[in-house]
Every structure is written in C-alpha cells, then in structure tokens.
C-alpha cells in the first residue's frame, strides 16, 4: 500500500504506516504489475456513501465491478452490494439487475470484504457474512484475468491478494439451453438519436423513427450473440460510441421463418427506448427510463423479460424483425447499460 505500487487518478493519499489508501470522490488507484485471475482478494473499507468498490479482471476500461452503496438501511436494501459488467468504461448496472444484494455494510465505519474467485464463479463475504451477489455466483465479465482498481470516495486498508488455479467447470450457457430466446442479432453502427424534450416526462427522449430510416442490409456489420441469460449486450459491442451529451442509438436486425401465418406473444426486455418493426410495420414501441414515473418498467427500470410483451405477427416464410434501440438516460448526459432480450412463448412452426 505504497504510492509506487499504484497508478492513481484524482486525489489519493497513501498512509503506508497504516497500510491504507484514502481515495477522494472521483479518484481511483489501479494496482501496477499485478494480473489477477482466480484466488482471493480481501480488504478493509470505509466510506461515507456513494457508489464505491473495486473493478477487477480489468483490461483498459473493460472488466467487472463489485460496488457498495453504504447507507443506514444497507441491511434491508437490495442494492447495497452490486456486481456488474464494465465495457468501454460504462457501468452496466441496469443490464444485471439480479446481481445485487443486501448486506451488513455500514457507512463511515470499517467493513471487511472478501472475494473468492474460481474461474467464472465468485463468492463475496461482507463482515464475515456471505452475500448473494453475483446471481448464482456467476461472473459475466469479458475477461478471465486483468488488473485491480479501487474507487473513491473511500479508504482501503490491509489489502491482500492470493492467486489460485481455477477448479470450476464453466456452466452451460442458459441461452443455448433455452430455444425460445432470440440469441443472434445484427447491429448497425451507432449514431446520435434525434431527440426532443418531453415536458410530461421532464427530459429529452428519442424521436419516433420511420422504417424508411433503416440502413441498407450491408450496413449491419456487427454480429451480436446473447450471453448466458439471453442478453444482447449492445454496450459491449458499441459502447465506445456512448459518449457525450447525446442519446445514442442503433438498429438491430434478425430473421424468423414461419411455417404459416401466425401471431406470437413475445416477451421483451430493453434499455432504454425501443421501436420494433416486423416486415416494415411498427408493432411495438415503449420506454424503460430509470427513475421516471410512468416510463420506468418493472423491475425498477432495469433490463428484464418482465419489462414488456406484445403480439408479433408473422407471415408464412421469412420475417424480418428490426428494432431501433437507444440508450436515453437523463437526456443523454449519462450513458449506462444498453441492451435487448427477446423470448418467444414457444417455437411451434418457427425457426431462426
């Protein structure tokens, strides 16, 4: 816990005699010359509040994060401890809403945290008590190894890192096992979404698109595959474009072949605004704006197949599904997770 061992950003103070680091709001300290894969990470931590913790398996600005929200009601608050993926420097808390838990984590007092990582699984203890984050103890980051970074405002002390050889056998992909999920989409390049101020909602929102603005087929150069839950993580693919004070959007495309004309009632999850077209006709449009009354979907504005459902009319033969998806959050001044899930009730008479 000495300055020469870390690369810092912002206001960071080293207390070598106390084996501690004090990191101010907006600051960070990344450990030099250390690549962590499997093993344990333990430390003591004290914070006044906010979103604080560590990122690990970090390469550049992509990795995964374990964050804490210290408060008086942490023991009863389901978002006291949060685990999330990090792509292009963007925290994707809204794509992984199930990866959070309550904990006996106090503000302005020392807490002891232990992470035990074994391959693609992780267990977390807070003050000696096992907490249920991440969901099913399953890691979802892009990499199996990388550096470690601590974030403020918080003090960290007595950090220890022990490496181990992973023994865990990776779990089978749930997306592969669930044939009802649409697991492959094509995406266009990202672009700035035309927007307007919605006086009722009190923020900028995207302007409803016309199917005429759909790019040509050869413009869909990105192939996106679902993760183990069926999530199409657009931030992972296009997050480098999620910058600036603007709403960012993309077109997604997939195809479904139907043996006969029929209607399927599909479930859909998304962040943040979506317009769904089938064979050129608009069939569904809605918003999932976190923290906005009347426009925030269950559960709490996070992406889930509980967000919505609609009737998807299919003709006999090939059907093209096009979705315009944007990342509208706070009028474009912030960018978080951006993604889509779609699930059919059954696969009777269809394939993709």
C-alpha beads as a LAMMPS data file, in Angstrom:
LAMMPS data file: protein, C-alpha beads

352 atoms
351 bonds

1 atom types
1 bond types

-500.0 500.0 xlo xhi
-500.0 500.0 ylo yhi
-500.0 500.0 zlo zhi

Masses

1 110.0

Atoms # bond

1 1 1 0.000 0.000 0.000
2 1 1 2.645 2.450 -1.157
3 1 1 2.469 5.030 -3.922
4 1 1 4.965 3.307 -6.217
5 1 1 2.706 0.238 -6.455
6 1 1 -0.248 2.144 -7.903
7 1 1 -1.327 4.339 -10.802
8 1 1 -3.684 6.958 -9.420
9 1 1 -6.293 9.376 -10.697
10 1 1 -7.607 12.313 -8.694
11 1 1 -6.910 12.920 -5.023
12 1 1 -5.302 9.797 -3.499
13 1 1 -3.384 9.725 -0.203
14 1 1 -1.147 6.835 0.888
15 1 1 -0.794 6.037 4.584
16 1 1 1.982 3.456 4.418
17 1 1 2.342 3.204 8.202
18 1 1 -1.331 2.218 8.403
19 1 1 -1.249 0.055 5.249
20 1 1 -4.064 2.208 3.871
21 1 1 -5.105 4.317 0.884
22 1 1 -7.572 7.226 1.049
23 1 1 -9.296 7.915 -2.294
24 1 1 -11.428 11.029 -2.737
25 1 1 -14.657 11.324 -4.727
26 1 1 -13.942 10.631 -8.405
27 1 1 -10.499 9.249 -7.671
28 1 1 -9.081 5.775 -8.273
29 1 1 -5.958 3.693 -7.727
30 1 1 -5.007 0.859 -10.106
31 1 1 -2.507 -1.749 -8.933
32 1 1 0.606 -1.940 -11.099
33 1 1 2.243 -5.136 -12.372
34 1 1 -0.454 -7.411 -10.997
35 1 1 -2.707 -9.651 -13.083
36 1 1 -5.431 -11.339 -11.067
37 1 1 -7.384 -14.333 -12.366
38 1 1 -8.570 -16.739 -9.637
39 1 1 -7.978 -16.664 -5.901
40 1 1 -8.978 -14.302 -3.097
41 1 1 -8.996 -10.537 -2.604
42 1 1 -9.515 -9.206 0.921
43 1 1 -9.519 -5.670 2.295
44 1 1 -10.994 -3.340 4.885
45 1 1 -13.048 -0.448 3.585
46 1 1 -14.648 2.700 4.994
47 1 1 -16.785 5.129 3.012
48 1 1 -19.250 7.957 3.708
49 1 1 -21.516 6.745 0.904
50 1 1 -21.966 6.789 -2.858
51 1 1 -21.015 4.022 -5.284
52 1 1 -17.644 2.701 -4.180
53 1 1 -15.654 -0.504 -4.526
54 1 1 -13.318 -2.199 -6.951
55 1 1 -13.068 -3.229 -10.557
56 1 1 -11.147 -6.403 -11.393
57 1 1 -10.257 -8.572 -14.391
58 1 1 -9.703 -5.114 -15.861
59 1 1 -8.042 -4.566 -19.239
60 1 1 -8.022 -0.944 -20.250
61 1 1 -11.543 0.210 -19.389
62 1 1 -13.305 -3.174 -19.724
63 1 1 -13.731 -5.608 -16.835
64 1 1 -16.183 -6.223 -13.995
65 1 1 -17.011 -4.430 -10.771
66 1 1 -18.145 -5.092 -7.210
67 1 1 -19.631 -1.933 -5.754
68 1 1 -21.143 -0.901 -2.430
69 1 1 -23.690 1.760 -1.554
70 1 1 -23.082 2.421 2.150
71 1 1 -26.171 3.695 3.957
72 1 1 -28.132 3.330 7.180
73 1 1 -30.543 0.866 5.524
74 1 1 -27.915 -1.284 3.774
75 1 1 -29.015 -4.359 5.738
76 1 1 -32.501 -4.149 4.199
77 1 1 -31.685 -2.525 0.850
78 1 1 -31.435 -4.927 -2.091
79 1 1 -28.959 -2.677 -3.900
80 1 1 -26.438 -2.310 -1.063
81 1 1 -23.995 -4.607 -2.894
82 1 1 -23.927 -4.592 -6.693
83 1 1 -21.987 -6.662 -9.192
84 1 1 -21.866 -5.623 -12.833
85 1 1 -20.002 -5.878 -16.069
86 1 1 -17.951 -2.929 -17.305
87 1 1 -17.415 -2.257 -21.020
88 1 1 -15.695 0.777 -22.529
89 1 1 -15.709 2.405 -19.083
90 1 1 -19.515 2.145 -18.808
91 1 1 -21.062 0.630 -15.675
92 1 1 -23.847 -1.721 -16.785
93 1 1 -25.778 -1.953 -13.514
94 1 1 -29.078 -1.712 -15.404
95 1 1 -28.325 -4.807 -17.516
96 1 1 -27.601 -7.003 -14.497
97 1 1 -30.340 -6.078 -12.035
98 1 1 -30.386 -9.528 -10.417
99 1 1 -26.738 -9.163 -9.424
100 1 1 -27.312 -7.190 -6.235
101 1 1 -27.961 -7.934 -2.580
102 1 1 -28.426 -6.501 0.894
103 1 1 -25.566 -6.664 3.396
104 1 1 -24.462 -5.508 6.837
105 1 1 -22.260 -2.816 5.331
106 1 1 -22.017 0.350 7.393
107 1 1 -21.253 3.907 6.325
108 1 1 -18.307 5.722 7.919
109 1 1 -17.130 2.557 9.691
110 1 1 -14.597 -0.095 8.716
111 1 1 -16.053 -3.097 6.885
112 1 1 -14.222 -6.266 5.871
113 1 1 -14.751 -7.553 2.320
114 1 1 -13.581 -10.856 0.847
115 1 1 -13.904 -12.036 -2.758
116 1 1 -13.210 -15.645 -3.681
117 1 1 -12.919 -16.125 -7.440
118 1 1 -12.741 -19.586 -9.010
119 1 1 -12.740 -19.474 -12.792
120 1 1 -16.078 -17.936 -13.771
121 1 1 -17.631 -18.048 -10.292
122 1 1 -17.300 -15.676 -7.349
123 1 1 -18.418 -15.691 -3.720
124 1 1 -18.484 -12.490 -1.673
125 1 1 -18.415 -12.050 2.113
126 1 1 -19.133 -8.766 3.894
127 1 1 -18.079 -8.648 7.548
128 1 1 -17.945 -12.435 7.560
129 1 1 -21.426 -12.985 6.078
130 1 1 -21.900 -14.495 2.597
131 1 1 -23.975 -12.232 0.338
132 1 1 -25.942 -13.284 -2.739
133 1 1 -24.148 -11.267 -5.415
134 1 1 -23.478 -12.028 -8.187
135 1 1 -26.527 -14.084 -9.137
136 1 1 -25.773 -17.795 -8.963
137 1 1 -22.193 -16.711 -8.151
138 1 1 -21.625 -16.474 -11.911
139 1 1 -19.226 -13.900 -13.372
140 1 1 -20.231 -12.211 -16.628
141 1 1 -17.171 -10.088 -17.435
142 1 1 -15.390 -10.041 -20.769
143 1 1 -12.083 -11.369 -19.415
144 1 1 -10.883 -14.088 -17.049
145 1 1 -7.925 -12.036 -15.823
146 1 1 -6.738 -8.467 -15.544
147 1 1 -5.737 -5.722 -13.138
148 1 1 -7.440 -4.437 -9.973
149 1 1 -8.595 -0.844 -9.377
150 1 1 -10.035 0.764 -6.215
151 1 1 -12.512 3.659 -6.393
152 1 1 -13.465 6.517 -4.069
153 1 1 -14.732 8.132 -2.002
154 1 1 -13.391 5.516 0.400
155 1 1 -10.456 4.392 2.495
156 1 1 -8.981 0.947 1.874
157 1 1 -6.647 -0.913 4.223
158 1 1 -4.918 -4.270 4.682
159 1 1 -5.368 -5.374 1.070
160 1 1 -4.243 -8.947 0.425
161 1 1 -4.333 -10.860 -2.863
162 1 1 -3.778 -14.608 -3.136
163 1 1 -3.719 -16.303 -6.527
164 1 1 -5.050 -19.817 -7.130
165 1 1 -5.528 -22.215 -10.002
166 1 1 -9.202 -22.282 -11.053
167 1 1 -11.027 -25.564 -10.467
168 1 1 -14.531 -24.562 -11.533
169 1 1 -16.072 -26.110 -14.644
170 1 1 -17.859 -23.366 -16.641
171 1 1 -21.634 -23.601 -16.509
172 1 1 -23.598 -24.407 -19.625
173 1 1 -24.992 -21.346 -21.331
174 1 1 -28.643 -20.882 -20.403
175 1 1 -29.207 -19.157 -23.716
176 1 1 -28.125 -22.285 -25.555
177 1 1 -30.479 -24.378 -23.420
178 1 1 -33.482 -22.062 -23.885
179 1 1 -34.546 -22.379 -27.506
180 1 1 -37.216 -19.685 -27.028
181 1 1 -34.643 -16.874 -26.776
182 1 1 -33.540 -14.943 -29.834
183 1 1 -29.789 -15.225 -29.482
184 1 1 -28.359 -13.639 -32.633
185 1 1 -28.860 -10.125 -33.971
186 1 1 -27.091 -7.914 -36.469
187 1 1 -26.392 -4.305 -35.482
188 1 1 -25.703 -1.159 -37.445
189 1 1 -23.083 1.337 -36.374
190 1 1 -24.153 3.573 -33.505
191 1 1 -25.431 7.075 -34.248
192 1 1 -26.790 10.129 -32.420
193 1 1 -30.521 9.724 -31.917
194 1 1 -32.728 12.689 -32.915
195 1 1 -34.408 13.830 -29.709
196 1 1 -36.936 16.261 -28.324
197 1 1 -37.855 17.488 -24.860
198 1 1 -40.800 15.610 -23.383
199 1 1 -42.476 18.065 -20.998
200 1 1 -44.547 15.337 -19.347
201 1 1 -41.507 13.198 -18.523
202 1 1 -39.231 16.172 -17.923
203 1 1 -36.350 15.022 -20.119
204 1 1 -35.181 14.541 -23.674
205 1 1 -36.429 11.409 -25.423
206 1 1 -35.887 9.927 -28.849
207 1 1 -37.976 10.950 -31.830
208 1 1 -40.061 8.037 -33.134
209 1 1 -38.297 6.624 -36.199
210 1 1 -39.661 5.731 -39.605
211 1 1 -38.803 2.369 -41.124
212 1 1 -37.506 4.417 -44.047
213 1 1 -34.516 5.352 -41.883
214 1 1 -33.483 1.678 -41.612
215 1 1 -29.958 1.330 -43.055
216 1 1 -29.238 -0.923 -46.017
217 1 1 -28.528 -4.563 -45.242
218 1 1 -24.797 -4.202 -45.875
219 1 1 -24.619 -1.574 -43.092
220 1 1 -25.280 -4.243 -40.432
221 1 1 -21.663 -5.207 -39.855
222 1 1 -21.814 -6.181 -36.149
223 1 1 -22.923 -9.702 -35.169
224 1 1 -24.222 -9.775 -31.590
225 1 1 -24.725 -13.029 -29.679
226 1 1 -26.660 -13.452 -26.435
227 1 1 -24.892 -14.138 -23.165
228 1 1 -25.866 -16.944 -20.774
229 1 1 -29.163 -15.244 -19.849
230 1 1 -30.247 -14.301 -23.360
231 1 1 -28.990 -10.709 -23.075
232 1 1 -27.817 -8.968 -26.230
233 1 1 -25.258 -6.578 -24.720
234 1 1 -25.122 -3.639 -27.099
235 1 1 -22.768 -1.697 -24.824
236 1 1 -20.175 -4.476 -25.145
237 1 1 -20.294 -4.133 -28.930
238 1 1 -20.910 -0.419 -29.447
239 1 1 -20.199 1.216 -26.092
240 1 1 -17.216 3.123 -27.451
241 1 1 -19.817 5.337 -29.152
242 1 1 -21.733 6.018 -25.909
243 1 1 -20.108 9.369 -25.276
244 1 1 -21.052 12.994 -24.999
245 1 1 -24.270 14.837 -24.250
246 1 1 -26.472 12.967 -26.714
247 1 1 -28.742 9.927 -26.892
248 1 1 -27.014 7.122 -28.816
249 1 1 -28.931 4.593 -30.928
250 1 1 -28.516 1.602 -33.223
251 1 1 -30.678 -0.570 -35.446
252 1 1 -30.840 -4.299 -34.639
253 1 1 -31.989 -6.915 -37.141
254 1 1 -32.889 -10.604 -37.034
255 1 1 -34.987 -13.033 -39.081
256 1 1 -37.654 -15.596 -38.174
257 1 1 -39.031 -18.169 -40.604
258 1 1 -42.614 -19.280 -40.010
259 1 1 -44.332 -22.345 -41.466
260 1 1 -47.607 -20.424 -41.702
261 1 1 -49.123 -17.070 -40.816
262 1 1 -49.428 -16.772 -37.035
263 1 1 -49.115 -14.418 -34.076
264 1 1 -46.636 -14.973 -31.230
265 1 1 -46.936 -13.105 -27.930
266 1 1 -43.279 -12.390 -27.182
267 1 1 -41.624 -11.074 -24.030
268 1 1 -39.067 -8.313 -24.377
269 1 1 -36.574 -6.534 -22.142
270 1 1 -34.627 -3.444 -23.122
271 1 1 -32.832 -0.254 -22.104
272 1 1 -33.875 2.491 -22.771
273 1 1 -36.245 3.221 -25.705
274 1 1 -37.292 0.665 -28.313
275 1 1 -39.312 0.600 -31.529
276 1 1 -39.996 -2.852 -33.035
277 1 1 -40.880 -3.342 -36.706
278 1 1 -41.915 -6.617 -38.376
279 1 1 -41.732 -6.747 -42.140
280 1 1 -41.646 -2.956 -42.204
281 1 1 -44.625 -2.374 -39.885
282 1 1 -44.341 -0.888 -36.401
283 1 1 -45.771 -3.394 -33.885
284 1 1 -44.412 -2.153 -30.553
285 1 1 -42.842 0.945 -29.024
286 1 1 -42.147 1.796 -25.400
287 1 1 -39.727 3.380 -22.947
288 1 1 -37.843 1.978 -19.960
289 1 1 -36.417 5.116 -18.367
290 1 1 -34.899 4.534 -14.944
291 1 1 -36.389 6.673 -12.186
292 1 1 -39.009 8.321 -14.419
293 1 1 -42.581 7.757 -13.129
294 1 1 -44.763 6.204 -15.800
295 1 1 -41.802 5.318 -18.011
296 1 1 -39.766 3.004 -15.767
297 1 1 -40.519 -0.682 -16.243
298 1 1 -40.527 -3.483 -13.698
299 1 1 -38.076 -4.291 -12.147
300 1 1 -37.009 -0.762 -11.180
301 1 1 -36.009 0.348 -14.665
302 1 1 -33.535 -2.470 -15.169
303 1 1 -33.477 -4.763 -18.196
304 1 1 -35.600 -7.885 -17.749
305 1 1 -38.024 -10.017 -19.727
306 1 1 -40.601 -8.611 -17.317
307 1 1 -40.236 -5.193 -18.974
308 1 1 -42.917 -5.817 -21.592
309 1 1 -44.711 -8.113 -24.035
310 1 1 -46.528 -7.704 -27.346
311 1 1 -48.091 -9.587 -30.247
312 1 1 -45.645 -10.316 -33.054
313 1 1 -47.465 -11.025 -36.347
314 1 1 -45.621 -13.436 -38.628
315 1 1 -46.389 -14.225 -42.235
316 1 1 -45.630 -17.547 -43.885
317 1 1 -41.970 -17.722 -44.850
318 1 1 -39.233 -15.272 -43.956
319 1 1 -39.944 -12.441 -41.487
320 1 1 -37.584 -9.586 -40.736
321 1 1 -37.605 -8.049 -37.252
322 1 1 -35.974 -4.627 -36.929
323 1 1 -35.525 -2.806 -33.637
324 1 1 -34.342 0.737 -33.154
325 1 1 -32.817 0.840 -29.675
326 1 1 -31.400 3.885 -27.889
327 1 1 -29.647 4.452 -24.554
328 1 1 -31.650 7.506 -23.405
329 1 1 -30.781 8.286 -19.779
330 1 1 -31.066 11.741 -18.282
331 1 1 -31.375 13.385 -21.676
332 1 1 -28.147 11.807 -22.892
333 1 1 -25.857 13.326 -20.249
334 1 1 -25.130 9.860 -18.842
335 1 1 -24.581 6.518 -20.565
336 1 1 -25.118 3.186 -18.841
337 1 1 -26.022 -0.327 -19.967
338 1 1 -27.660 -0.683 -23.378
339 1 1 -29.227 -3.956 -24.425
340 1 1 -32.116 -6.144 -25.552
341 1 1 -33.697 -9.525 -24.781
342 1 1 -36.494 -11.214 -26.722
343 1 1 -38.185 -14.505 -25.973
344 1 1 -40.907 -16.416 -27.818
345 1 1 -43.522 -18.339 -25.792
346 1 1 -42.801 -21.420 -27.911
347 1 1 -41.077 -22.356 -31.158
348 1 1 -44.069 -24.083 -32.768
349 1 1 -43.832 -23.586 -36.510
350 1 1 -40.907 -21.170 -36.418
351 1 1 -37.145 -21.212 -36.602
352 1 1 -34.265 -18.759 -36.785

Bonds

1 1 1 2
2 1 2 3
3 1 3 4
4 1 4 5
5 1 5 6
6 1 6 7
7 1 7 8
8 1 8 9
9 1 9 10
10 1 10 11
11 1 11 12
12 1 12 13
13 1 13 14
14 1 14 15
15 1 15 16
16 1 16 17
17 1 17 18
18 1 18 19
19 1 19 20
20 1 20 21
21 1 21 22
22 1 22 23
23 1 23 24
24 1 24 25
25 1 25 26
26 1 26 27
27 1 27 28
28 1 28 29
29 1 29 30
30 1 30 31
31 1 31 32
32 1 32 33
33 1 33 34
34 1 34 35
35 1 35 36
36 1 36 37
37 1 37 38
38 1 38 39
39 1 39 40
40 1 40 41
41 1 41 42
42 1 42 43
43 1 43 44
44 1 44 45
45 1 45 46
46 1 46 47
47 1 47 48
48 1 48 49
49 1 49 50
50 1 50 51
51 1 51 52
52 1 52 53
53 1 53 54
54 1 54 55
55 1 55 56
56 1 56 57
57 1 57 58
58 1 58 59
59 1 59 60
60 1 60 61
61 1 61 62
62 1 62 63
63 1 63 64
64 1 64 65
65 1 65 66
66 1 66 67
67 1 67 68
68 1 68 69
69 1 69 70
70 1 70 71
71 1 71 72
72 1 72 73
73 1 73 74
74 1 74 75
75 1 75 76
76 1 76 77
77 1 77 78
78 1 78 79
79 1 79 80
80 1 80 81
81 1 81 82
82 1 82 83
83 1 83 84
84 1 84 85
85 1 85 86
86 1 86 87
87 1 87 88
88 1 88 89
89 1 89 90
90 1 90 91
91 1 91 92
92 1 92 93
93 1 93 94
94 1 94 95
95 1 95 96
96 1 96 97
97 1 97 98
98 1 98 99
99 1 99 100
100 1 100 101
101 1 101 102
102 1 102 103
103 1 103 104
104 1 104 105
105 1 105 106
106 1 106 107
107 1 107 108
108 1 108 109
109 1 109 110
110 1 110 111
111 1 111 112
112 1 112 113
113 1 113 114
114 1 114 115
115 1 115 116
116 1 116 117
117 1 117 118
118 1 118 119
119 1 119 120
120 1 120 121
121 1 121 122
122 1 122 123
123 1 123 124
124 1 124 125
125 1 125 126
126 1 126 127
127 1 127 128
128 1 128 129
129 1 129 130
130 1 130 131
131 1 131 132
132 1 132 133
133 1 133 134
134 1 134 135
135 1 135 136
136 1 136 137
137 1 137 138
138 1 138 139
139 1 139 140
140 1 140 141
141 1 141 142
142 1 142 143
143 1 143 144
144 1 144 145
145 1 145 146
146 1 146 147
147 1 147 148
148 1 148 149
149 1 149 150
150 1 150 151
151 1 151 152
152 1 152 153
153 1 153 154
154 1 154 155
155 1 155 156
156 1 156 157
157 1 157 158
158 1 158 159
159 1 159 160
160 1 160 161
161 1 161 162
162 1 162 163
163 1 163 164
164 1 164 165
165 1 165 166
166 1 166 167
167 1 167 168
168 1 168 169
169 1 169 170
170 1 170 171
171 1 171 172
172 1 172 173
173 1 173 174
174 1 174 175
175 1 175 176
176 1 176 177
177 1 177 178
178 1 178 179
179 1 179 180
180 1 180 181
181 1 181 182
182 1 182 183
183 1 183 184
184 1 184 185
185 1 185 186
186 1 186 187
187 1 187 188
188 1 188 189
189 1 189 190
190 1 190 191
191 1 191 192
192 1 192 193
193 1 193 194
194 1 194 195
195 1 195 196
196 1 196 197
197 1 197 198
198 1 198 199
199 1 199 200
200 1 200 201
201 1 201 202
202 1 202 203
203 1 203 204
204 1 204 205
205 1 205 206
206 1 206 207
207 1 207 208
208 1 208 209
209 1 209 210
210 1 210 211
211 1 211 212
212 1 212 213
213 1 213 214
214 1 214 215
215 1 215 216
216 1 216 217
217 1 217 218
218 1 218 219
219 1 219 220
220 1 220 221
221 1 221 222
222 1 222 223
223 1 223 224
224 1 224 225
225 1 225 226
226 1 226 227
227 1 227 228
228 1 228 229
229 1 229 230
230 1 230 231
231 1 231 232
232 1 232 233
233 1 233 234
234 1 234 235
235 1 235 236
236 1 236 237
237 1 237 238
238 1 238 239
239 1 239 240
240 1 240 241
241 1 241 242
242 1 242 243
243 1 243 244
244 1 244 245
245 1 245 246
246 1 246 247
247 1 247 248
248 1 248 249
249 1 249 250
250 1 250 251
251 1 251 252
252 1 252 253
253 1 253 254
254 1 254 255
255 1 255 256
256 1 256 257
257 1 257 258
258 1 258 259
259 1 259 260
260 1 260 261
261 1 261 262
262 1 262 263
263 1 263 264
264 1 264 265
265 1 265 266
266 1 266 267
267 1 267 268
268 1 268 269
269 1 269 270
270 1 270 271
271 1 271 272
272 1 272 273
273 1 273 274
274 1 274 275
275 1 275 276
276 1 276 277
277 1 277 278
278 1 278 279
279 1 279 280
280 1 280 281
281 1 281 282
282 1 282 283
283 1 283 284
284 1 284 285
285 1 285 286
286 1 286 287
287 1 287 288
288 1 288 289
289 1 289 290
290 1 290 291
291 1 291 292
292 1 292 293
293 1 293 294
294 1 294 295
295 1 295 296
296 1 296 297
297 1 297 298
298 1 298 299
299 1 299 300
300 1 300 301
301 1 301 302
302 1 302 303
303 1 303 304
304 1 304 305
305 1 305 306
306 1 306 307
307 1 307 308
308 1 308 309
309 1 309 310
310 1 310 311
311 1 311 312
312 1 312 313
313 1 313 314
314 1 314 315
315 1 315 316
316 1 316 317
317 1 317 318
318 1 318 319
319 1 319 320
320 1 320 321
321 1 321 322
322 1 322 323
323 1 323 324
324 1 324 325
325 1 325 326
326 1 326 327
327 1 327 328
328 1 328 329
329 1 329 330
330 1 330 331
331 1 331 332
332 1 332 333
333 1 333 334
334 1 334 335
335 1 335 336
336 1 336 337
337 1 337 338
338 1 338 339
339 1 339 340
340 1 340 341
341 1 341 342
342 1 342 343
343 1 343 344
344 1 344 345
345 1 345 346
346 1 346 347
347 1 347 348
348 1 348 349
349 1 349 350
350 1 350 351
351 1 351 352
